[in-house]
Amino acid sequence: MKKLFSLAILFITLLACDSNEADTPKPNIPLPELTTTVVSAITQTGATSGGTVTNADKVDVTSKGVVWSTTANPTIALTTKTSEGAGTASFASVLDNLTPATTYHVRAYATSEAGTAYGDEKTFTTLPPAPPKVYVAVQLQNAINKALYWQDTDIVPLSDGSKHAFAKRIAVNETGVYIAGNEHNASGKYVAKYWKDGVAVALSDGTQHAFADGLFVNGANVYAAGSEETAQQRRAKYWVNGTETNLTTGAKHAVANGVFVADSKVYVSGFMNDPMEVARYWVDGVEVILAQSDNAVRSVANGIFVVGTDVYVSGYQQINFSGTGRYVATVWKNGVITLLGNTATNSYATGVVVNDNNVYVSGYENENSINVAKYWKNGTAVPLSDGTVDEHGSSVFVSNAGDVYVSGYSGNVNTGIQAKYWKNGVSQTNNSGTYAWSVCVY
């Protein structure tokens, strides 16, 4: 009897539960419904989209935004999404850190208690990368020499033509356009300086002639190499953000031509008369004399480039071949000599760059009494001019895309001299300068 009573109580309880469910049913919560805004303001690395919740009066949105991917149907499991907060108001979102020339899929999303819903999918393609600008340090020779530079076809003056000025080396990065050179002061002394975005920064005090011929920029740190006259000769030196370091005493004529910074070490190339010119470089002020070929009587170091522990120096040697002195373009790698020029004629190496394990050296070589501009790639000559008129290569730059740029000039004092540069062997000029001393691309 007791058992039947317990079952009766359980049955009544179940009926009561069923009765409560029927009287207060659980609400049916809908998912958000939304549309994705057409993508606009598309650039190389960004775009704008957004979304609109179309059933705003029926949902309580806790988070919303857009999500994108290079594949279809992106979801919020991805990190490439925006968060525009809660609420059902329409919203706009900025997509950033995109890759140029890439197709993307984007959807708006909204999350409520019922889950996450997505809008319709839009596709778009970011713009291709802008072509790099070519910058060239140029001297305009006249009664008064002017310093200027080219930015593609634009001509940017650095001096006003009231006193002699020279633009010798150019470097460009995210912080600005830098050009090293020198300019007369009111006393007629050359002042070593660099220009940043056209604003001059003096490196020497103007009491003696001083020259800045090499330049390297790392971030906002500016390294310049050059020389300054002394009572006896000329002293090789370099500057770091305007602070000078003397490399030689000035008792013997010495010049610094190039500078490179690697692993926080400052490498400077140049030469010192001892008694004839002898090529060398300095590492944080410590001198490394470069070997000369047999029968060489002088050598000069111009450019310098460092990769890891390998130090490349470009220049030339004067070597007596069968009693005849020839200037021969030379590159040193860790002090080991490679002759680039034909030992039967004169040749000169100016700049050096290493890119993707390839060594590029700019310069020129005399062929049939005409100077031919060229560069050497891994020791093999690539002529830039046809030998009908004198032409010279003064520096070399290799872009990330592998394009080879060489600055220089054509002609002579009798025919007229024209600043120019070559891109992959094709001559370029805007007829606004006499000598192009340096080229870079950014």
Buried (B, 14 or more C-beta within 10 A) or exposed (E): EEEEEEEEEEEEEEEEEEEEEEEEEEEEEEBBBBBBBEBEEBBBBBBBBBBBBBBBEBBEBBBBBBBBBEEEEBEBEEEBBBEBEBBBEBBBBEBEEBEEEBEBBBBBBBBBEEEBBBBEBBEBBBBEEEEBBBBBBBBBBEEBBBBBBBBEEEBBBBBEBEBBBBBBBBBBEEBBBBBBBBBBBEEEBBBBBBBBEEEBBBBBEBEBBBBBBBBBBEEEEBBBBBBBBBEEBBBBBBBBEEEBBBBBEBEBBBBBBBBBBBEEEBBBBBBBBEEEBBBBBBBEEEBBBBEBBEEBEBBBBBBBBBBEEEBBBBBBBBBEEEEEBBBBBBBBBEEEBBBBBBBEBBBBBBBBBBBEEEBBBBBBBBBEEBBBBBBBBEEEBBBBBEBEBBBBBBBBBBBEEEEBBBBBBBBBEEEEBBBBBBBEEEBBBBEBBBBBBBBBBB
